[in-house]
Amino acid sequence: MNSLIEKYGDKLAILAFPCNQFGHQTNENNDEILNTLKHVRPGGGFEPKCEMFSKVNVNGADSHPLWSWLRTSLKVPCDPEGDTKGNGMDDVDALVLPRGGFGGTTLTLWSPVSRTDVAWNFEKFLLDKTGAPVKRFSRYYKTGDIASDIDSLL
């Protein structure tokens, strides 16, 4: 994210929405999120250059309206076909996967589960300058690879 902000400056806005619906990986409260990023994960003094919002639910009945709208507007990621992580299916189809160390079980922390749900952390949505959704990318799509799509919008 930071490299995209450095490349495009004020021509691009990146908005980050922490969410605790994916394996309880964001247990900290809103006041602790920036320190967690800086010192724990990813750590090493990392400071996001994007706009950070308070934690929200992105899936289920309590989904924030913005996320309900995004998921409805772009129902599935647009990644190229392929299974880059060895999940046994195309990356865009991998919604809920077994968790290592949990006996191969699966668990969603929201209900109802929808085909349009955000699958995991770091799923990305690209909007044009008017705010219209253009593309949706899976958690596996490298953030830096979105640059060509950004270039085409500029």
Secondary structure, 3 states (H helix, E strand, C coil): CHHHHHHHHHHCCCEECCCCCCCCCCCCCHHHHHHHHHHCCCCCCCCCCCEECCCCCCCCCCCCHHHHHHHHHCCCCCCCCCCCCCCCCCHHHCCCCCCCCCCCCCCCCCCCCCCCCCCCCCCEEEECCCCCEEEEECCCCCHHHHHHHHHHHC
